[in-house]
Amino acid sequence: MVAAPINAIVSTWALHDLGSQKNVEIVYEKSAKSLSNRGVLLNGDFIKPDGAIHDFERGRFQINRHLELLTKAGFGNVKCLALLRVFSS
């Protein structure tokens, strides 16, 4: 158990491995309930690019959907701070 208040939750390269949008949504909901009023959730992860033609893991989905789920969970001021793209030939 972590002592309250919790001011930040950080996740990197992990949530896409949960296997579904529903599982990511559960993490967002639990995070929103656990954080203090001014707490921050920072998630750096792989996403499904807009317009993707290839299949991706079921836990990988577009940024706009992440923002919708975060808002639904109760987070305010949700945004994507950076989108890094890697192109290969």
C-alpha positions as CSV (number, residue, x, y, z in Angstrom):
1,M,0.0,0.0,0.0
2,V,1.3,3.5,-0.9
3,A,0.8,6.2,1.6
4,A,-1.6,9.0,0.6
5,P,-1.5,11.5,-0.9
6,I,-0.4,10.2,-4.2
7,N,0.7,13.1,-6.4
8,A,1.9,11.2,-9.5
9,I,1.6,8.0,-11.3
10,V,4.0,7.2,-14.2
11,S,3.8,4.4,-16.7
12,T,6.1,3.8,-19.7
13,W,5.8,1.1,-22.3
14,A,3.4,-1.0,-20.3
15,L,-0.3,-0.3,-20.8
16,H,-0.4,-1.5,-24.4
17,D,0.6,-5.0,-23.0
18,L,-2.7,-5.2,-21.0
19,G,-4.4,-6.6,-24.0
20,S,-7.5,-4.4,-24.4
21,Q,-8.9,-1.0,-24.2
22,K,-11.1,-2.1,-21.3
23,N,-8.0,-3.1,-19.2
24,V,-6.4,0.3,-20.0
25,E,-9.6,2.0,-19.0
26,I,-9.6,0.2,-15.6
27,V,-6.1,1.5,-15.0
28,Y,-7.1,5.0,-15.8
29,E,-10.2,4.8,-13.5
30,K,-8.1,3.4,-10.6
31,S,-5.5,6.0,-11.2
32,A,-8.0,8.9,-11.1
33,K,-9.5,7.6,-7.8
34,S,-6.0,7.1,-6.3
35,L,-4.5,10.5,-7.2
36,S,-4.8,13.6,-5.1
37,N,-6.8,16.5,-6.5
38,R,-3.8,18.0,-8.2
39,G,-2.2,14.6,-9.1
40,V,-0.8,13.8,-12.5
41,L,-0.9,10.6,-14.5
42,L,1.9,10.4,-17.1
43,N,1.7,7.6,-19.6
44,G,4.4,7.1,-22.2
45,D,3.4,4.2,-24.4
46,F,3.0,2.8,-27.9
47,I,-0.2,3.7,-29.7
48,K,-1.9,2.7,-32.9
49,P,-1.2,5.5,-35.4
50,D,-4.1,7.2,-37.1
51,G,-4.7,5.7,-40.5
52,A,-2.7,2.6,-39.6
53,I,-3.1,-0.3,-42.2
54,H,-1.4,-2.9,-40.1
55,D,-2.8,-4.8,-37.1
56,F,-1.4,-4.0,-33.7
57,E,-1.8,-5.5,-30.3
58,R,-5.3,-5.1,-28.9
59,G,-4.0,-2.9,-26.1
60,R,-2.7,-0.4,-28.6
61,F,-5.1,2.3,-29.9
62,Q,-5.3,5.8,-31.1
63,I,-4.4,8.8,-28.9
64,N,-7.9,10.3,-29.2
65,R,-9.3,7.2,-27.6
66,H,-6.9,7.4,-24.7
67,L,-7.9,11.0,-24.2
68,E,-11.6,10.0,-24.2
69,L,-11.0,7.2,-21.6
70,L,-9.0,9.6,-19.4
71,T,-11.8,12.2,-19.5
72,K,-14.3,9.5,-18.8
73,A,-12.3,8.3,-15.8
74,G,-12.4,11.8,-14.3
75,F,-9.2,13.5,-15.4
76,G,-9.3,17.1,-16.4
77,N,-7.0,18.9,-18.8
78,V,-6.1,15.7,-20.7
79,K,-3.6,16.1,-23.5
80,C,-0.9,14.5,-25.6
81,L,2.3,16.2,-24.7
82,A,4.4,14.7,-27.5
83,L,4.0,12.3,-30.4
84,L,7.2,10.7,-31.6
85,R,7.2,9.0,-34.9
86,V,9.7,6.5,-36.2
87,F,9.6,5.9,-39.9
88,S,11.4,3.0,-41.5
89,S,11.6,1.9,-45.1
